[in-house]
Amino acid sequence: MRSFVYTAHRADGDEVIRAEVQAESESAAAKVLMGQGMFPISIEPKESAGFLKKAGFGGRVPTKDRIIFTRQLSTLINAGLPLGQSLRPVSEQIQNKNLRQMVMEVVSSVEGGTTLSQAFGRYPNVFSDVYVSLVAAGEASGSLDKSLERIANQQEKDAAILSKVRSALVYPVIVLVVIVGVLVFMLTTVLPQVGGLYKDLNAELPIMTRILLAISGFIVHFWYICIVAVVAGLFGLRSYANTPMGRSNFDRMKLQMPLFSKIFRKVYMARFARTLSTMLASGIPMLEAMRIVKESIGNVHVEKDLEKSISSVKGGKALSSTLEGKIHSYN
């Protein structure tokens, strides 16, 4: 038995009641309320709100677990099992606690009469607009198993590209860390010794050397202030990146950064082409597919250009002509 929070009004009056009821599912809870002479307005699992908050902040679901869940669900539906009977065994095999709890809520919602896409749409931090739209298209066309298979394939390709990008960035990051380490070692160990040597010789140092020795002395004697400053700087940078202006500047930097800009541009192009292809193959109209893909690109400047392309396509222009040269125009 599970707890559900309901809002209902009595059949013999206009009184609205909000309370809890114990039942196996949402549909069972509705039957219980109707048996008590009440007409339910809304019925929600008691733990749903808390889990939504958790999934939005600290309960992220790994991509690998989401891919496995999607592929298993596709396989069972393709085998001819009803949706509810497909979801239950899949939920029992999920290892991730957050995803398992969420799928259990999805099962209850589906059994209560909610569509699968609507149930997934309650968890936007786990299932993106692209995911939900493809599921909705599969439900409308009667090919939900094929849509789920396309989603799993696309997520695997996205994960593979991200893995390659991270691998390509490992070497530059290691080099940067080594450079910073050598610089700190020079400032805290080598320069003080050189400064002491020149002091013993009573030699006058050049202005740049004196500046470096002052910086070195500050780091050696006030290292804790330096650590606090670095942490505060990283925190401030992260906070700035979450603002509209900060995100815009960082996204533009990705498209203009020497060496790395080519990687980012290829990632955006691959993500756009593959996602749009998947959505069109699922029967989603061009304009709707482009609108959803635009939100999943991950760069505000590319999204603005895609918005212009959507307007042009709506006006009758070919998609190829509206996209020509877009990704190379951020200079």
N, C-alpha and C positions, 0 to 999 in steps of 0.2 A: 504494500500500500504506500502511496505517495501523497504528499500534501499539495493542494492547489489553492491558490487565492482567487476568489471569484467575486464578481459584481453582478447582482441579480435584483429583480424587483418581484414582489409578491403578486400572485394572480388576483388577489382580492383587494388590491389597492395600488397606490403609486409609490409606496415606500421602497427605497433602494437600499439594499443590504450589501455590505462588503465584509467577507469573512473567509474562513478556510474550510476545506472539505477534504476528506480522505477518500481516495479512489485509485484504481489501477491506471487510468488514463484520463485524458481530457473528455473523451466521449462518455466514459463511465461516470465522471464527475457531473457532466450535464444531465445524465439520466437520473442520478441521485437527487439533484436539485429540482428537476421537473417532478420527480416523485414526491417531493416535499412541498409542492405547490408554488414553486418559484420558476421564473423565466430567466435564464442566465444571459447576461449582457457580454461578459468577458470571463474567460477562465485561463489562468496562467500558472505554470509550475512555480512553487514558492521559491525554489532555489535558482530560478532562471535569471532574475535580476542580478543576484550576487555573482553568478558565473559570468554573465556578460561583462560586468565590471572587471572581473579577474582576467577574462580573455582579452580585454582591451588594454590591460596594463602589464600584468605579470604572468599571464597564462598563455603565452604564445605557443602555437602548435608548429612543430618542425615540418618543413616541406616534405620530407621523406615519409612521415606518418600520414600526411594528407594524401600523398600520391598512392600509398598502399591502400588506404581506405577507399579512395575513388576507384581504383582498379578492381578491388574485391567486390565492391557494390556493382560495378558494371558486369562482372563475370556472373554473379548470382542472378541479376535481372535478365541477362542474356540466356541463362539456363531456364527461364520461364517462371521463376518464383515471383510472387507478388511483392510489391515494394516493401510493405511492412515486414514480411517474412525474410526479405533480403537484408533489411537494415539491422534486425535483431542479432543474427549470428555474426555479422560484421562488427557490431558494437562490442560483442563479448570478446573479440580477438584483438581489440585495440589496446596497445600497451600504454600510450600516453594518457594520463589521467584526465587532462583538460579535454582532449578530443573525445575520449570515451564518454565523459559526462555530457558533452555537447550533443553527441550522436544519440544518447538516450533521450535527451530533450527533443531532438528532431523526430525520433520514433513516436513519442507521445503526441507531438503536434500533427504528424502525418495520420496517426490513428484517429485523431480528433477531427480530421477533415481538411487540414491545411495541406497545400501542395508542397512538394519537396523543395522547390525553388524558394517559396515563401519562408519555409522553415530554415533553410540555409541563409536566407537574407537577414535573419535576426543576429547573425554573427559576422558582421562585415570585416572584423579584424582577422577572421580565419578564412572566410570565403569571399573573394573579391567580386566586384560587379561582373567581371568576365565569367567567372565560375557560375554565378547565379544565373546570368543570362543564358549561358549555354545549357544549363539544366532546364530552364524554362522552355527553351527552344526544343529540347529533347522531349519534354512532357507534351508540348503542343503537337509535335510531329509523330509521336508514338515511337520514337527511337532514342529513348533515354539511355539505354545501354551504350549505343554508339556515341552519344554526346559525352557520357562519362569517360569512355575510352579515349576520345579526342582530348578531353581535359587532362587526363593522366599523361598522355603522350606530350602534350604541350608543357605541362609542369616539369616533366623530366628533362625536356630540352632547355627550358629556362634555367633549371638547376645546373645543367651541364655547362651552359654559357657562363653563369655566375661563378662556377667552380674554376673555369678557365681564366676568367678575369682576375679572380683572387690569386690564382697561381702566377699569373703574369705580373701581379703587383708585389709578390713576395720578395723578389730580388731587390727592387728599388727600395722597399721599406727596410730591408736588412742593411743595405748600403747607407741609408739615411741614419739609421740607429748607430751604425759604426762611426759615421762621421761625427755625430753629436757626442758619442762616447769619447772619441779622440780629442774633440774640442774641449770637453769638460776636463779631461785628463791634463791637457796642455795648460789650461787656465789655473787649475788647482795644484799642480805638481811641478811642472817644468818652469813656468813663468816665475813663480816665487823664488826658485833657486837662481834663475838668471838675474832677477832683480837684486837678490842678496849679493851676487858676485859683483855687479856694477856698483852697488853701494859701497862695498869694501874698497873698490878702486877709486871711489870719489869721482866717478865719471858722470857727466850730464847725459841723461837719456833723451832720445827723441820724444816728441809730444805723443805720437801714436803708441810708443812703448809704454809711456807713463799712463796713458789711458787704459791700455790692456792690463797693466799691473794693478791699477785701481779697481778694475772689474774683477780681476783675480782675487784681490784682497777682500772685496765685498762678498764674493761667492764663498771663500774659505771661512770668513768670520760670521756671515749671516746666511748660511746655507738653508736654514729653515724658512727664511723669508722667500728665498728663491723657489723652494718647493711649493709654498703656499701660493706664490704668484703664478707658477706654472699650472697648478690645479685650478686656480680661479680663472686663468686665461682659457683653459680648455673648457671649463664649464660655461664661461661667457660666450665662447665661440659656438658651443653646441646650442645655447639658448638663442643666439643670433641666427643660427642656421634654421631654427624652427619658426622664425618670423617670416612674413611674406617677402620683405626686402632681402633678408638673409638668404632665403631659399633661392630667390631669383638670382642673386649674385653668385652663389655657389653653383647653381645649375649652369649659368653662363660660363663660369670658370671651367667646368667640366668639358664644355664644347670648345674652349679656346686654349686649354692647357697643352703646352708642347708635349709631343710623344703620346700622352694619354688621351688627348682629344679624339684621335682616330679610333681608339678602343671604345670609348663611350659612344661615339656616333654609330659605330657598327652594331653595338649592343642595342641601341634605340631602333635602328633600322630592322634588325632581326626580330626584335620583340614586336614591332608594329606589323611586319609582314606575316609572321607566323600566327599571331593572335587574330589578325583580320582574316587570314585564310581559314582558320579554325571556325570562326564565327560564321563566315559566309557558307562554309560547308555544312553547318548545322541549320541553315535556312534562315538566319537572321538577316533582315534587309540591310543594304549597304550603309545607309545613313545612320541607322541605329547601331550597327556594328562599329562604324567609325567613331561614333560618340562614346561608346563604351571603351574602345581601344584607346582613345585619347586620354581617358582618365587613368589608364594603367601604364602609361609610358614612363612616368617618373621624372620628367623634366618639364618645368613650366614653359620654357621657350619653345620646345618641340610641341607641347600641347597647344600653345597659341597658334602656331603655324598650321597644326592639324585642324584647329577650329576654323581657320580661314579656308582650308581645303574643303571642309564639310560644307561651308556656305557656297563655295564654288560648285561643288558637285550637286548641291541642291538646286543651283541655278542652271544646271544642264551641262556643265563642263565635264570632260573626261577626268577620271581619277589620276591618270598618269601625268597629264599636263599640270594639274594642281600641285602635285608632289615634286615636280622637276626642280632640282637644285635646292630644295628646302633645307636638307640636313647639312648643306655646305655653306649656308649663308650666315653663320653666326661668327662674324669676324669684327 
